[in-house]
């Protein structure tokens, strides 16, 4: 079947592949996108370090880099989560590259070299057309208040917009989703361009490391082989994570979050115990992996773009999709060691 053409503006086309940019609107088939998916995935496409850019380079940070988009998607396939797919290089990308190196017996320096590219090039198309479904529309509840007392009045903390829902469904930053679909009406039956995802990884996790300094959670099998690693927010200075080794006591999908200011933290002026409904915008996201240390767990988040960029309230915070994948591979009794 011949893929349907996409009308893509020259500006958007430049963010997908500079070599394909033309004047005016351009009919871009998905075959063209897929054929170009790895052309710019080479060492020169990423800076030599993940340091902050110079002031004169800030204008280069305004648009997602197509090579980084491809790299993030391929890393996601390979069991090295880059967190949210946004098209920008940074520490989470570097950590994911280092995971690929570890998984394949290479020196884990986090640099994109020919060996890493050779591993990732085994992937397939990185973008595909997705048809928005009525279920996608139904998952939207509209704007949500920040105050927990007001949130407690909702029976489901769904997505605030269909853009947010589709971006999370395909592990993407909402700004990248908008850049790929600038003129979309975002209604059921319409096709949009999204990241191509692999099936969730499968395996049996025997132990977990939550590394605060590195900002990463690593899961190992019973033979001490690394299975998967995720960027993670592990505690904060004001609300430190536990120390030592603890165990998983329960796995709760779609958890209800109980806010207790005497046990947890103070949110606004709320001084009473409150229960917040399940949903992707629940404070602990779509899954809670309970630990033997009371009140602590591994969980998702309503703000995937903030993973390893803002502090948590002592727990281990992952993107919702990473937390869900991990939950499918752990069971009661798995050890969780906190590394400071």
Beta strands, then each sheet from edge to edge (+ up, - down):
strand 1: 6-8
strand 2: 26-28
strand 3: 127-131
strand 4: 191-195
strand 5: 207-211
strand 6: 216-220
strand 7: 226-231
strand 8: 233-234
strand 9: 244-253
strand 10: 257-259
strand 11: 274-276
strand 12: 287-291
strand 13: 297-299
strand 14: 316-317
strand 15: 335-339
sheet 1: 1+ 2-
sheet 2: 3+ 4-
sheet 3: 7+ 6- 5+ 15+ 9- 12+ 13- 14- 8+
sheet 4: 10+ 11-
end
